[in-house]
Structures are given as C-alpha cells and as structure tokens.
Amino acid sequence: MKKLVLIGGGHSHAIALKKWGMNPLSEVELTLITNVVKTPYSGMLPGYIAGFYSFDQCHIDLPSLAKYSHAKIYIDQAIGLDLEKNLVICKNNSPIPFDLLSIDIGSTPTVLSIPGAIEHTIAVKPISKLLQYWHQLIEEIQQNPQQKIRLAIVGGGAGGVELAFNIHSHLTQIYQQANQPLNQLELHLIHSGKRLLSERHPSLSRKVENLLKKLKIHLHFNETVDQVDETQNSIKKISCKSGLTLECDRIFWVTQASASPWLKQAGLTTDKRGFILVNDNLQSVSHPQVFAAGDIATMVNYPRPKAGVFAVRQGQPLLENLKRSLEEKPLKPFIPQKEFLILIGTGDQKAIASKAWFNIGPNSLLWRWKDYIDQKFMKQFKN
Ligand SMILES: Cc1cc2nc3c(=O)[nH]c(=O)nc-3n(C[C@H](O)[C@H](O)[C@H](O)COP(=O)(O)OP(=O)(O)OC[C@H]3O[C@@H](n4cnc5c(N)ncnc54)[C@H](O)[C@@H]3O)c2cc1C
C-alpha cells in the first residue's frame, strides 16, 4: 500500500481531496495533516468580515471532506520533514511516513524584524487567529459603541484593501444601529508603495483609493513601519521611517506573504522568500517525492502573485500529477494564466471587476456575480 500524505487543507488540497473521493486510486492510503478543523475560503473571507456570510458559509469542514475521500486525518501541525526517511514531523503525533507528499499550507504576512510587530499587531494569517481578534473587537464595540476606536491596517495589497472596505462596512453598521456618529471609527491604511494594489493596473489603484477616501479612510503612502510599541493603557504606537507616528487601538498586519521556515530547513529548494520551488508539474525541483501548490509554492517558470485564485486553479492539476506519480506515469505540465480576473468586494454588497488594464464597477451586479461564483465553489464541499 503506497502512502500519500497531504499537509494543510488549503484551497488546492480541498479540491484534490474532493476529486480523490470521487475517483480514488486503490492500493493508496491517503492522509491529511491539518492544524485546523475548518479551513477558510479566501474569496468569502472579506464578506465574512463585513457580516454578509456566516462562519460555516465560508469555511470548509476538513474532517467531513477527509471522510468523503476515505482519508485518515490528523489535527496537528507539521513542524518539520525528514526527506531521507520520508517522514513528516508533527507537533503532537509521532512522525508520519509517506511515499509521496503534497504541501498546501499557505503563507503568513512578513513581519521581518520590525521591533514590536509580532507582539503588538494582529497578523491576518493564520485566519483563525485573525477571526478570534475580530470577534473580540466587534463584541467590545457592541458593548460600548460610545467609545471611539482607532484602527490601522499595514499593507495595501489586495488583502489590506479588502480588509479596509469590509472592516469599515461592519463597524459603521454597528455604530449606525447604536445611533452613534460614524466618526467614532478612525481607520488608517498604511502602505509602503506609492499606490495601493501595486501589482495591478494604476487605473484600479486610483479607483480603489478614491473609494476609500470617500469613506474617510486615511491613506498613508510611501510609509514603512519600523517600530510598534504599546503604552501602559494598551494603546499601540506605530512609528514609520519617515517620522510619521500613529496611535491606535488595534493594528492589522497584511504585508507581503512569507513562508514557514521549516521547509527550507528540511532541505527543500526554495525561492528567496522561503517558498518551495516547483516545476511545471507542481513537483519540488529538489525532491521529486514532494509536490506543493497554493501560496507555499513558487512555480519556477511561472511565478504568480500569492492569491487564492491560483491555489484553486492548481487543485485539479496537482491531484492529477499526484495520481500519475503514484501510478508511475509521466506527469502533465500545468501553465497558469498570466492575466487573471479579480473581483474586489467594496463592503457595501458591490464589487469591482479587474483584469489587466480593464476594470469596471463597483456595482451590485458584479457583487451578485462574485457571490454566485463563491457560493458555487463552496457548495461542492457541503454534504
Ligand atoms: C484578508 C485577506 C483577504 C484575501 N482575499 C482574497 C480574495 O478575495 N481572493 C483571493 O484570491 N485571495 C485572497 N487572499 C489571499 C488568499 O487568502 C491566499 O492566497 C489563499 O488562502 C492561499 O491558499 P492556499 O491554499 O495556499 O493556503 P490557505 O488557504 O492559507 O490554506 C492553508 C491551510 O493549511 C493549514 N496549515 C498551515 N500551516 C500548517 C501546518 N504547519 N501544518 C498543518 N496545516 C497547516 C492552514 O491552517 C490552512 O488550513 C486574501 C488574503 C487575506 C489575508
């Protein structure tokens, strides 16, 4: 019996598990190692923050999925690999052996060595932690809506922008319901670049910046945070290289993605940021018994931004190549699209669609389209 082990229940693995369940290979024992029971679907996460979706609507239940695919499941955290003996080292269980390994553990925001950032800010990944802090904050505001709240988001990529729209949307709803003025909320978005969404076309950046300004969200460009402190009464103080300082109650950290260090330490060849380098077959360039997909993988020939849309697209080709590898058949290359459509929810049940230089919206028709696509994606994991 060959052993196929999947680490992480990210988007690519969720799809692979589902499709495996529909058409499994006999004589293969499938195992999933995941540090969470319910994994978030990134497309609906901003909508959850805004209060449009319930927790279950935007989370995939991994034990149910594992049951469907006849996979063994370990709720545990992988913390290392022994690539000579082909073992996954876990935090709580004994080492788990494999013949073939696939890794889809996502990424976390880069904190680098900024003093105070780890202790005093809320990293947006792992999402489960972010949501824990988010629920606490909502409860606090609901209990005391008379109190002014100052929030900062560090990072002006797609994640930071969506977070800004949707945090604003949910909190202003709470203030409105409590008959409180909307200027109770002071929201800052701090970005090191000269425009938001620097990886997309400038026309989209302008559109998004104007919308955020209309919501009275304070935008700070060309600002690099170099220290975060906490005062005695739990106020956080952000200091930027330019000399700008900001005091706030909570800081959300949504900067560039970074990788878990244990992958490189295990001997896998990685890119400069520690992401596993894979070939066109989604196979490690250094260890053919290891595959990787989603944020944690960087395709040598087709590097792409770290986005859920790529993790979703890689699900099917990953599964196909895992099966081919187990059956000792030639692998099939996968070429990801260069230009991809993004739908950005603006927190008011409207969305902007953008592909290459073109963008349209925000409008509610696009939101309904995005909602339809996302709900359809999630439907495949229900029941
Ligand atoms: C606020 C925010 C909004 C976003 N919105 C969008 C969006 O609208 N559209 C979009 O395309 N992208 C969006 N993104 C980016 C998107 O979240 C990621 O690109 C996407 O989640 C990557 O999917 P993945 O499969 O690589 O990993 P993930 O979805 O991160 O899944 C990884 C899984 O592995 C588990 N795991 C991690 N480490 C271990 C370990 N050591 N052992 C076991 N299990 C482990 C995790 O708990 C998780 O379940 C957003 C990101 C943020 C922060």
The ligand as an SDF file (V2000), in Angstrom:
LIG
                    3D

 53 58  0  0  0  0  0  0  0  0999 V2000
   -7.7150   39.4100    4.3920 C   0  0  0  0  0  0  0  0  0  0  0  0
   -7.3780   38.6110    3.1620 C   0  0  0  0  0  0  0  0  0  0  0  0
   -8.2500   38.5760    2.1080 C   0  0  0  0  0  0  0  0  0  0  0  0
   -7.9690   37.8370    0.9700 C   0  0  0  0  0  0  0  0  0  0  0  0
   -8.8700   37.8380   -0.0430 N   0  0  0  0  0  0  0  0  0  0  0  0
   -8.5910   37.1500   -1.1480 C   0  0  0  0  0  0  0  0  0  0  0  0
   -9.5250   37.1250   -2.2180 C   0  0  0  0  0  0  0  0  0  0  0  0
  -10.5970   37.7340   -2.1480 O   0  0  0  0  0  0  0  0  0  0  0  0
   -9.2020   36.4040   -3.3320 N   0  0  0  0  0  0  0  0  0  0  0  0
   -8.0170   35.7180   -3.4340 C   0  0  0  0  0  0  0  0  0  0  0  0
   -7.7750   35.0800   -4.4790 O   0  0  0  0  0  0  0  0  0  0  0  0
   -7.1270   35.7270   -2.4440 N   0  0  0  0  0  0  0  0  0  0  0  0
   -7.3590   36.4220   -1.3100 C   0  0  0  0  0  0  0  0  0  0  0  0
   -6.4530   36.4240   -0.3040 N   0  0  0  0  0  0  0  0  0  0  0  0
   -5.2340   35.6150   -0.4220 C   0  0  0  0  0  0  0  0  0  0  0  0
   -5.5890   34.1690   -0.0490 C   0  0  0  0  0  0  0  0  0  0  0  0
   -6.0080   34.1220    1.3080 O   0  0  0  0  0  0  0  0  0  0  0  0
   -4.4410   33.2010   -0.2080 C   0  0  0  0  0  0  0  0  0  0  0  0
   -3.7760   33.4220   -1.4180 O   0  0  0  0  0  0  0  0  0  0  0  0
   -5.0020   31.7680   -0.2160 C   0  0  0  0  0  0  0  0  0  0  0  0
   -5.6370   31.4970    1.0130 O   0  0  0  0  0  0  0  0  0  0  0  0
   -3.9070   30.7560   -0.4540 C   0  0  0  0  0  0  0  0  0  0  0  0
   -4.4820   29.4800   -0.4260 O   0  0  0  0  0  0  0  0  0  0  0  0
   -3.5960   28.2320   -0.0040 P   0  0  0  0  0  0  0  0  0  0  0  0
   -4.3570   27.0350   -0.4400 O   0  0  0  0  0  0  0  0  0  0  0  0
   -2.2250   28.3930   -0.4850 O   0  0  0  0  0  0  0  0  0  0  0  0
   -3.4930   28.3060    1.5850 O   0  0  0  0  0  0  0  0  0  0  0  0
   -4.5270   28.6250    2.7310 P   0  0  0  0  0  0  0  0  0  0  0  0
   -5.8670   28.9630    2.2290 O   0  0  0  0  0  0  0  0  0  0  0  0
   -3.8430   29.6080    3.6250 O   0  0  0  0  0  0  0  0  0  0  0  0
   -4.6400   27.2350    3.4960 O   0  0  0  0  0  0  0  0  0  0  0  0
   -3.5550   26.6530    4.1550 C   0  0  0  0  0  0  0  0  0  0  0  0
   -4.0910   25.6440    5.1490 C   0  0  0  0  0  0  0  0  0  0  0  0
   -3.0010   24.9360    5.7370 O   0  0  0  0  0  0  0  0  0  0  0  0
   -3.1050   24.9570    7.1540 C   0  0  0  0  0  0  0  0  0  0  0  0
   -1.7400   24.9080    7.6920 N   0  0  0  0  0  0  0  0  0  0  0  0
   -0.8420   25.9230    7.7180 C   0  0  0  0  0  0  0  0  0  0  0  0
    0.3150   25.5120    8.2660 N   0  0  0  0  0  0  0  0  0  0  0  0
    0.1410   24.2160    8.5880 C   0  0  0  0  0  0  0  0  0  0  0  0
    0.9950   23.2450    9.1940 C   0  0  0  0  0  0  0  0  0  0  0  0
    2.2420   23.5310    9.5440 N   0  0  0  0  0  0  0  0  0  0  0  0
    0.5060   22.0050    9.4030 N   0  0  0  0  0  0  0  0  0  0  0  0
   -0.7600   21.6820    9.0600 C   0  0  0  0  0  0  0  0  0  0  0  0
   -1.6130   22.5690    8.4780 N   0  0  0  0  0  0  0  0  0  0  0  0
   -1.1520   23.8100    8.2370 C   0  0  0  0  0  0  0  0  0  0  0  0
   -3.8390   26.2490    7.4530 C   0  0  0  0  0  0  0  0  0  0  0  0
   -4.4770   26.2340    8.7200 O   0  0  0  0  0  0  0  0  0  0  0  0
   -4.8650   26.2880    6.3100 C   0  0  0  0  0  0  0  0  0  0  0  0
   -5.9790   25.4970    6.6190 O   0  0  0  0  0  0  0  0  0  0  0  0
   -6.7320   37.1330    0.8680 C   0  0  0  0  0  0  0  0  0  0  0  0
   -5.8400   37.1610    1.9380 C   0  0  0  0  0  0  0  0  0  0  0  0
   -6.1480   37.8910    3.0700 C   0  0  0  0  0  0  0  0  0  0  0  0
   -5.1610   37.9190    4.1870 C   0  0  0  0  0  0  0  0  0  0  0  0
  1  2  1  0
  2  3  1  0
  2 52  2  0
  3  4  2  0
  4  5  1  0
  4 50  1  0
  5  6  2  0
  6  7  1  0
  6 13  1  0
  7  8  2  0
  7  9  1  0
  9 10  1  0
 10 11  2  0
 10 12  1  0
 12 13  2  0
 13 14  1  0
 14 15  1  0
 14 50  1  0
 15 16  1  0
 16 17  1  0
 16 18  1  0
 18 19  1  0
 18 20  1  0
 20 21  1  0
 20 22  1  0
 22 23  1  0
 23 24  1  0
 24 25  2  0
 24 26  1  0
 24 27  1  0
 27 28  1  0
 28 29  2  0
 28 30  1  0
 28 31  1  0
 31 32  1  0
 32 33  1  0
 33 34  1  0
 33 48  1  0
 34 35  1  0
 35 36  1  0
 35 46  1  0
 36 37  1  0
 36 45  1  0
 37 38  2  0
 38 39  1  0
 39 40  1  0
 39 45  2  0
 40 41  1  0
 40 42  2  0
 42 43  1  0
 43 44  2  0
 44 45  1  0
 46 47  1  0
 46 48  1  0
 48 49  1  0
 50 51  2  0
 51 52  1  0
 52 53  1  0
M  END
$$$$
